[in-house]
């Protein structure tokens, strides 16, 4: 998917991580409210092409960065699951 690993809940894509070792940018799909919150944090920026759809980017350069982005990954996964549940209803 776009030269990246795609992470899904059902058919809902909520995150993408690059396949190439030299790339370090994680893409996360958030609700628009969560996107606003995430963009207030250092190191989080609007996605270069899909910002209007709720996507943000952040680099993961070290183990310390993982903890910083886990809350946003959890929010993205929960949101994707919620949307998936709504589609089934």
C-alpha positions as YAML, in Angstrom:
chain: A
units: angstrom
residues:
- id: 1
  name: UNK
  ca: [0.00, 0.00, 0.00]
- id: 2
  name: UNK
  ca: [1.78, 3.14, -1.25]
- id: 3
  name: UNK
  ca: [5.10, 1.35, -0.65]
- id: 4
  name: UNK
  ca: [4.17, 0.99, 3.01]
- id: 5
  name: UNK
  ca: [2.85, -1.49, 5.51]
- id: 6
  name: UNK
  ca: [-0.84, -0.77, 5.98]
- id: 7
  name: UNK
  ca: [-2.57, -1.37, 9.31]
- id: 8
  name: UNK
  ca: [-6.30, -2.02, 9.22]
- id: 9
  name: UNK
  ca: [-9.37, -2.66, 11.32]
- id: 10
  name: UNK
  ca: [-11.53, -4.63, 8.91]
- id: 11
  name: UNK
  ca: [-11.24, -2.64, 5.70]
- id: 12
  name: UNK
  ca: [-10.41, 0.65, 7.46]
- id: 13
  name: UNK
  ca: [-6.82, 1.80, 7.06]
- id: 14
  name: UNK
  ca: [-5.61, 3.60, 10.19]
- id: 15
  name: UNK
  ca: [-1.80, 3.72, 9.86]
- id: 16
  name: UNK
  ca: [1.00, 3.26, 7.33]
- id: 17
  name: UNK
  ca: [4.69, 2.66, 7.99]
- id: 18
  name: UNK
  ca: [7.33, 2.66, 5.23]
- id: 19
  name: UNK
  ca: [8.83, -0.53, 3.87]
- id: 20
  name: UNK
  ca: [12.28, 0.94, 3.23]
- id: 21
  name: UNK
  ca: [14.73, 1.07, 6.14]
- id: 22
  name: UNK
  ca: [15.82, 4.60, 5.29]
- id: 23
  name: UNK
  ca: [12.27, 6.02, 5.66]
- id: 24
  name: UNK
  ca: [11.01, 6.79, 9.16]
- id: 25
  name: UNK
  ca: [7.71, 8.60, 8.69]
- id: 26
  name: UNK
  ca: [4.61, 7.03, 10.21]
- id: 27
  name: UNK
  ca: [1.24, 8.07, 8.79]
- id: 28
  name: UNK
  ca: [-1.74, 8.00, 11.16]
- id: 29
  name: UNK
  ca: [-5.41, 8.55, 10.30]
- id: 30
  name: UNK
  ca: [-7.26, 10.35, 13.08]
- id: 31
  name: UNK
  ca: [-10.66, 11.88, 13.60]
- id: 32
  name: UNK
  ca: [-10.54, 15.57, 12.77]
- id: 33
  name: UNK
  ca: [-10.72, 16.41, 16.49]
- id: 34
  name: UNK
  ca: [-7.81, 14.11, 17.32]
- id: 35
  name: UNK
  ca: [-5.89, 15.44, 14.32]
- id: 36
  name: UNK
  ca: [-6.17, 18.95, 15.79]
- id: 37
  name: UNK
  ca: [-4.86, 17.71, 19.15]
- id: 38
  name: UNK
  ca: [-2.01, 15.73, 17.59]
- id: 39
  name: UNK
  ca: [-0.86, 18.67, 15.48]
- id: 40
  name: UNK
  ca: [-0.27, 20.67, 18.67]
- id: 41
  name: UNK
  ca: [2.46, 18.21, 19.67]
- id: 42
  name: UNK
  ca: [6.07, 18.64, 18.59]
- id: 43
  name: UNK
  ca: [7.06, 16.33, 15.76]
- id: 44
  name: UNK
  ca: [3.54, 15.83, 14.40]
- id: 45
  name: UNK
  ca: [2.72, 17.52, 11.12]
- id: 46
  name: UNK
  ca: [-0.14, 17.47, 8.61]
- id: 47
  name: UNK
  ca: [0.20, 14.72, 6.04]
- id: 48
  name: UNK
  ca: [1.67, 16.16, 2.85]
- id: 49
  name: UNK
  ca: [-1.23, 14.93, 0.65]
- id: 50
  name: UNK
  ca: [-4.05, 13.67, 2.87]
- id: 51
  name: UNK
  ca: [-4.21, 16.22, 5.72]
- id: 52
  name: UNK
  ca: [-7.78, 17.21, 4.83]
- id: 53
  name: UNK
  ca: [-8.85, 13.60, 5.38]
- id: 54
  name: UNK
  ca: [-7.47, 13.48, 8.94]
- id: 55
  name: UNK
  ca: [-4.00, 12.10, 8.22]
- id: 56
  name: UNK
  ca: [-0.89, 13.22, 10.10]
- id: 57
  name: UNK
  ca: [2.78, 12.28, 9.80]
- id: 58
  name: UNK
  ca: [5.47, 11.86, 12.41]
- id: 59
  name: UNK
  ca: [8.97, 10.45, 12.27]
- id: 60
  name: UNK
  ca: [10.11, 7.53, 14.36]
- id: 61
  name: UNK
  ca: [13.86, 7.78, 14.75]
- id: 62
  name: UNK
  ca: [14.44, 6.06, 18.09]
- id: 63
  name: UNK
  ca: [12.80, 3.77, 20.63]
- id: 64
  name: UNK
  ca: [11.83, 6.88, 22.59]
- id: 65
  name: UNK
  ca: [9.64, 8.05, 19.71]
- id: 66
  name: UNK
  ca: [7.51, 4.92, 19.89]
- id: 67
  name: UNK
  ca: [5.99, 5.88, 23.23]
- id: 68
  name: UNK
  ca: [5.22, 9.33, 21.89]
- id: 69
  name: UNK
  ca: [3.11, 8.02, 19.00]
- id: 70
  name: UNK
  ca: [1.45, 5.02, 20.66]
- id: 71
  name: UNK
  ca: [-1.44, 7.06, 22.05]
- id: 72
  name: UNK
  ca: [-2.22, 8.36, 18.54]
- id: 73
  name: UNK
  ca: [-2.00, 4.87, 17.06]
- id: 74
  name: UNK
  ca: [-4.38, 3.62, 19.74]
- id: 75
  name: UNK
  ca: [-6.80, 6.48, 19.04]
- id: 76
  name: UNK
  ca: [-6.60, 5.82, 15.29]
- id: 77
  name: UNK
  ca: [-7.25, 2.10, 15.77]
- id: 78
  name: UNK
  ca: [-10.18, 2.75, 18.09]
- id: 79
  name: UNK
  ca: [-11.65, 5.27, 15.68]
- id: 80
  name: UNK
  ca: [-11.30, 2.86, 12.75]
- id: 81
  name: UNK
  ca: [-12.99, 0.15, 14.81]
- id: 82
  name: UNK
  ca: [-15.82, 2.50, 15.69]
- id: 83
  name: UNK
  ca: [-16.33, 3.38, 12.01]
- id: 84
  name: UNK
  ca: [-16.22, -0.31, 11.11]
- id: 85
  name: UNK
  ca: [-18.91, -1.04, 13.72]
- id: 86
  name: UNK
  ca: [-21.09, 1.78, 12.36]
- id: 87
  name: UNK
  ca: [-20.86, 0.34, 8.84]
- id: 88
  name: UNK
  ca: [-22.11, -3.03, 10.07]
- id: 89
  name: UNK
  ca: [-25.15, -1.57, 11.83]
...
